[in-house]
Each structure stands twice: as structure tokens, then as C-alpha cells.
């Protein structure tokens, strides 16, 4: 019995397929979901979300949101979500460098907090892009 996984942002449906397992970065720690999981709703943090289908793990970079789990369906409502093949590693690296520079400048506490969030997002994007590259070279 597979799970229907839907990953949705305000702009688009990023992904909608049957999968075997989902793993997501929740505020309470990493959540693993298999078919017939108990219903739940949780806050998602920026991080790597991945699903497994036919033994193959596929990563996404998400910047936070919510996960709704039902016994036969997982819905991710994400602020942003990118498949590994959508991420431009050079742009993500440039974003990381800009965020680190903004954190060093620290004009205000609010600027620092925004830069820190931008840094987390860039690091997640880089991690997911590198996973794709490493898996592709095998």
C-alpha cells in the first residue's frame, strides 16, 4: 500500500506521486512516514525532505512549512520546495556567501535574523544539490 505524496507551494504543485516512504525535517525532529501512519500535523523546518520509491531516495530542499499525515497520504505545504535537479549549485553558493557577509555586517538584529534564515536556506539547497551530484557520479 503506497502513500500519495503531494508537495505544494503557493506557486505550484511541486510533486504528486505514489511513494513508499517520506522523511521530513519537523520542529520535533526528523519524521519518517510509512503507509498506515497515524494522522498528524507538524511544523516543518528548513531542511532536506526526501521520499523513497522503488528503493530510490529522491531529495528536495524545503524552507519550512507544514506536513499533514494521513494513513494513505502525506501533504507537504512548503514555503518553498525544490527538486535536486532544479537547484543551481553556483547560485546557491553565491547566496550562501551573501548571507554570511550580511551576518558579519550585522547592521541590526533583524538583519542578522534574516541573513541567518537565508544562510540556512542556501546551505540546504547546497546539500541537496551535492546529493544529486554525488548520486549521479556513481
PyMOL commands that set and color helices and strands:
alter all, ss='L'
color gray80, all
select helices_A, chain A and resi 84-86+89-105+109-136
alter helices_A, ss='H'
color red, helices_A
select strands_A, chain A and resi 3-8+13-19+21-26+29-34+40-53+56-70+73-78+81-83
alter strands_A, ss='S'
color yellow, strands_A
deselect
rebuild
show_as cartoon
